[in-house]
């Protein structure tokens, strides 16, 4: 896989962002890794640079959806199988 220019991590868990950014560095995933503690901080960076595509990240990682599936397993248990199937890819 070719090395990306910029990768962006958006998450409020400092341990998660540390581990993910460390893994990205060890894998030589991208030239630059941007880490933001929340979506608002990421937007503050991203909105001004939209005019310069070379400053935009090639990849944006936000793990809120995965947390939803992990933390939301009790929510899922209240849904019927058809409801679970319908919502699986809607997030």
C-alpha positions, -999 to +999 in steps of 0.1 A: +000+000+000+013+035-008+020+058+020-007+084+025+000+121+029-022+130+058-043+108+081-068+122+107-080+106+139-110+121+156-118+106+191-122+118+226-103+089+242-067+098+246-056+062+251-073+051+219-058+080+198-024+073+212-025+036+204-040+042+169-015+070+160+014+048+174+003+019+152+000+042+122+035+055+128+049+019+132+032+009+100+045+040+082+009+046+073+011+083+064+035+113+063+015+132+088-011+122+115-036+148+128-054+140+161-085+158+172-103+153+205-137+159+190-156+167+157-157+204+164-119+207+167-116+187+135-140+210+117-121+240+129-091+226+111-108+211+080-131+240+070-103+265+062-082+240+043-110+228+020-097+253-005-064+235-005-070+198-014-033+190-007-039+199+030-069+176+034-064+142+050-065+112+028-081+092+056-103+103+085-108+078+113-136+083+138-145+053+159-177+065+174-197+041+152-176+011+165-181+023+200-219+024+194-219-012+183-198-022+213-216-001+239-249-004+221-252-042+223-279-039+249-298-016+225-294-042+198-307-069+220-341-051+222-344-050+184-358-078+163-336-095+138-352-076+109-347-043+127-310-052+134-305-061+097-321-028+085-299-007+107-267-025+103-253-002+076-273+029+081-247+047+104 
